[in-house]
Each structure stands twice: as structure tokens, then as C-alpha cells.
Amino acid sequence: MKFKYLGAVIGAAAVATMAAFTPTSASAKTFVFCSEGSPEGFNPSLYSAGTTFDASAQTIYNRLVEFEPGTTKVVPGLAESWSASDDGLVYTFNLRKGVKWHSNDHFTPSRDFNADDILYSFNRQWKEDHPYHGVSGGKYQYFGWMDMGPALSSIEKVDDYTVKITLNAPDAPFVSNLAMDFASILSAEYADKMAAAGTMETVDTAPIGTGPFVFKSYKKDAAIRYEAHDDYWEGRPKIDKLVFAITVDPSVRYQKLKAGECHLMPYPNPADLEAMEADPNINLLSQEGLNVGYLAFNTEKAPFDDVRVRRALSMAIDRQAILDVVFKGAGSAAKNPIPPTMWSYNDDVVDYPYDPEAAKALLAEAGVSGLTTNIWAMPVQRPYNPNARRMAELMQADWAKVGVTAEIVSFEWGEYLDRVRQGEHDTTLLGWTGDNGDPDNFMFILLGCEAAKSSSSRWCNREFDDLLRAAKKTSDQAERTKLYEEAQVIFKREAPWFTVAHSVQFRPVRKEVVGFKIHPLGSHIFKYVDLQ
């Protein structure tokens, strides 16, 4: 995957020079985040990885509504208020006035944010005849996964600061969905100018937003540089510069953190947690994660289209060994596709036991012997999987005991995700961190029939899907809970995933950092951080 670069770019050597500082030096207002990987791009509507959202949605852009930092509570964003009709079909958003856009070498805005920007940002994803729909590949995965197209009836500009969105049916999580990264608002004026210049992809590669930080430059696999947005509507950030020092190896991230070369690192090695906790220069923040890690079976491919094979391979995996070796006590066994901290979790679901002999018998019943397959392992750490390669090795050894030979496969992160969407894998390690605190965001977006076109399991079960769609149409949480509980029973029966674990989130930060909070949805938010 290739990107156009804006302005000067910096290499790895420059990163070390820039990042090396002492807390009392002149560069103390430069905050360095040792991120775990390169983003897929800078328009969050086109992608799906948290790494990408951190580098785009949470730094450069805003949304109509936002999540309050540290919670899943929806609060005003670019819309200062909103209301819904009694039938739950019409939402009216009153937009904030005086919101300033960023500028760059390509574009200087002539106006503030207004309703035209809302229509451009959503219609680009929704309308196939929109002039920008096919730009930069035009794969609006989240928009599709959230079933936004069928949900929407119309989006209307009432006036410059009022937008009315009409739905085809009530949708309980609709407003929460609008706080998600894919719903970030881009500039219609910038898009028009780049279209006139014949350089439409520039809006995605040289991003312009209303968010707390202005994008300055990007060097793939090295660094991203931002500067504080002086005219940010919530108030200028306390830090002057923000740097993502892309550091894939968690051990190297830790060394940089200890040396003062970065202020915050995500996804530490579980083996390092004890030392981090003992370090007087590091504050080890922790919070139970709203996540799930899993192994997905590609149900479009034989023999994984046979539920007996999926169940057999699930029973062949020693989950407790994975928890001990990979998570080192910082995770709990997962049996459902949603975490136990989420409402509607069905604790009555009975998981498959670890039983290699039963697995062999079930494979024989399915007529499968001498199976050769693969396990795709992520090249980066995620909140739900601190070491995918090691996890894959343990699964590989477990399957060998029941006569299954598995090759471990990996690719660069962006390519990995793209190939999974194309369905090239047999089985793949992936996971999910909730986007909005609603069960719909796990089950419908990952396992609903609409998602099957590009999901890791390619699984569509109409009975399961009907339950999810019924749950979307009612605002009665008790009724929604019953529907989701029933759906979890079907999920376990059909076994499109082997659910591995729910992990605890750990974020080690330098002691001089103030104002950083772990976000339950996994995002890294820097607009309120400061250095002391």
C-alpha cells in the first residue's frame, strides 16, 4: 500500500534525534507516542484498524458526536445538540458554529465547518454515484458493516447549521454509531478544490480536519508528525507537537519509554509488566478491556464449511496454555463474541472443552484426515492479542496432536487485513475492541450477514442475523438483551470462531504525563494530555 507524502518527511534517524529529550528541556511540549504500527491511511472511513484510527480519526478529525474520554458516554461533538422524533426515525442535529478547518500547502479554507461537510462525508460513503465514492479504492468497510446504507432514508441540509437524518427503521445504536471513527467529518470545500485540480486522492493522503492536531508529515514505518491546532474549537491542546514514533517491537518500545524517548507506549509485553510497575519513572495504567481475541475459520472454504470440523479444531486447542504463555495472567478465557463486562453477555453458554480425543473423533466423523491448512498470525500487537505469532505456534502444536498440519502465515499489517477481507486465509487470528459500548458493534459488525462479504469468518447464519436485526429495532434494553443472549447460543453452536481471550488493557506512561486516560474502546486520545 502506497501513500503520497505531504511536506518534509523524517526518517528513523530523525525520529531518534527528535524524540530524545529530557522532561525539562525546550522540547518538553513535544509528546511522543511509540505507536505499534503504520496506519493504513489517513481517511478513517476507508479503513478498519485501530492503528489507523489513532493516527487519523482521534488526532485530525471530529465527528457529529463523540465519546467522553475514558467512557462510552456519547457527548456533543460537531453537533452541539440533537433530538429524535417520537417514532425514532428522524434525527435533527444542530451544528456547532465557528469551527475552524486546518490548512496545508494544498488548501486554505474560506469558511468554517457547516452542513455541507456533513453531507459530503456521509454521501461519499453512501451514494455510489457520488463523485468521490470510488476515490482511493472506495471501500467503506465500516459503513457497510454497520449496515448504514440500508438504514438511511435521507440526509438533508435544513440550513448551514442544521442537518436532518431520516432512517428507514428505528435503530437503537444509531447515535452511538455516529461517534465511531468511520463517521469522521471531512471538508467538502477541500474536496471540491482537489476535484477541480484533478487530484481527488489528496483529500485522503494529505488530510484536512477540524480536530485537535494538524497533520504535518508521514514517513511510512518511521514517524507521523502533527502540530497543535491553534484554533481548535474545544481549546488549543496543551502540547505543541505530537509525534507517532512507529515502533513495531514491544521490547524496543519499552526501551524507548525507559530512556525517555517516548512518553507512552501501547501493548506492552506481559512479561515486562512487573518491571514497569516497579519503575519510579513509569506509571502503569490498567483497565479491563472491552475486547475479544479469536481464531476465525473461513467458512467459505472446505472443510471449514462443516461445523463438525470447526468444533473439532476448537476442542483441539488448549486455551489455558495460551492464557498462561501469551497473556501471562493478563487475560481471561473467552467463550462468547462479546466481553463479560458488556450488557447482554450470556454466561449460561457452555463452551467447548479442551478434548483432543473428542476432536479426533469428530474429524473422523466429518471424513477429514491428513488435513493441511494455515493459521494467519498478525504482525503487530493488538489489545486483544499481545503475541499472535506465539499464539499461532501453540495452536499449530495442538492441531498437530490431532493430525492437522498448519503453516503459520503473516504479512505487513495493512496487507494482512486486506488479504483477510479478500478471504485468502483458511484460519486467521484477529480480534475486536468495541467501538461504542453496544453489543451490536461486536455481533452485527463482525458476524452479521452483511459483514460476511469481507469478514474473517465469511459466516452468514440467517437465524443469528434475524435476531441481531430485531435487536437493532427496539430501544427496550431488556428485550435487546434476550435477543443477544439467544444469538450467543447460536454463535457457540455454529463455531465460526474459536474465542480465545478478553485481555486487560495496560498503558505504561512516563511520570511527567498528565491527563491521559485509557479509553475503554481502545483509542489513544491526546487532546487533553500535558507534560509537567
HELIX and SHEET records of a PDB file:
HELIX    1   1 ALA A   12  ALA A   19  1                                   8    
HELIX    2   2 PRO A   44  LEU A   46  5                                   3    
HELIX    3   3 GLY A   50  ALA A   55  1                                   6    
HELIX    4   4 ALA A  115  TRP A  126  1                                  12    
HELIX    5   5 VAL A  135  GLY A  137  5                                   3    
HELIX    6   6 GLN A  141  TRP A  145  1                                   5    
HELIX    7   7 MET A  148  ALA A  151  1                                   4    
HELIX    8   8 PHE A  174  ASN A  177  1                                   4    
HELIX    9   9 ASP A  181  ALA A  183  5                                   3    
HELIX   10  10 ALA A  188  ALA A  197  1                                  10    
HELIX   11  11 THR A  202  THR A  205  1                                   4    
HELIX   12  12 PRO A  250  ALA A  259  1                                  10    
HELIX   13  13 PRO A  270  ASP A  272  5                                   3    
HELIX   14  14 LEU A  273  ALA A  278  1                                   6    
HELIX   15  15 VAL A  307  MET A  315  1                                   9    
HELIX   16  16 ARG A  319  ILE A  322  1                                   4    
HELIX   17  17 LEU A  323  PHE A  327  3                                   5    
HELIX   18  18 PRO A  356  GLU A  365  1                                  10    
HELIX   19  19 ALA A  388  ALA A  400  1                                  13    
HELIX   20  20 TRP A  413  ARG A  421  1                                   9    
HELIX   21  21 ASP A  440  LEU A  447  1                                   8    
HELIX   22  22 ALA A  451  LYS A  453  5                                   3    
HELIX   23  23 ARG A  462  LYS A  472  1                                  11    
HELIX   24  24 GLN A  477  GLU A  494  1                                  18    
SHEET    1   A 4 THR A  30  PHE A  33  0                                        
SHEET    2   A 4 LYS A 241  ALA A 245  1                                        
SHEET    3   A 4 ALA A 223  ALA A 228 -1                                        
SHEET    4   A 4 PHE A 213  LYS A 219 -1                                        
SHEET    1   B 2 VAL A  65  PHE A  67  0                                        
SHEET    2   B 2 VAL A  74  PRO A  76 -1                                        
SHEET    1   C 4 ALA A  79  ALA A  84  0                                        
SHEET    2   C 4 VAL A  90  LEU A  95 -1                                        
SHEET    3   C 4 THR A 162  LEU A 167 -1                                        
SHEET    4   C 4 LEU A 152  ASP A 159 -1                                        
SHEET    1   D 4 ILE A 282  GLU A 288  0                                        
SHEET    2   D 4 TRP A 497  ARG A 510 -1                                        
SHEET    3   D 4 ASN A 291  PHE A 297 -1                                        
SHEET    4   D 4 THR A 427  THR A 433 -1                                        
SHEET    1   E 3 ILE A 282  GLU A 288  0                                        
SHEET    2   E 3 TRP A 497  ARG A 510 -1                                        
SHEET    3   E 3 GLY A 331  ALA A 333 -1                                        
SHEET    1   F 2 THR A 372  TRP A 376  0                                        
SHEET    2   F 2 THR A 405  VAL A 409  1                                        
SHEET    1   G 2 VAL A 513  VAL A 514  0                                        
SHEET    2   G 2 ASP A 530  LEU A 531 -1                                        
END                                                                             
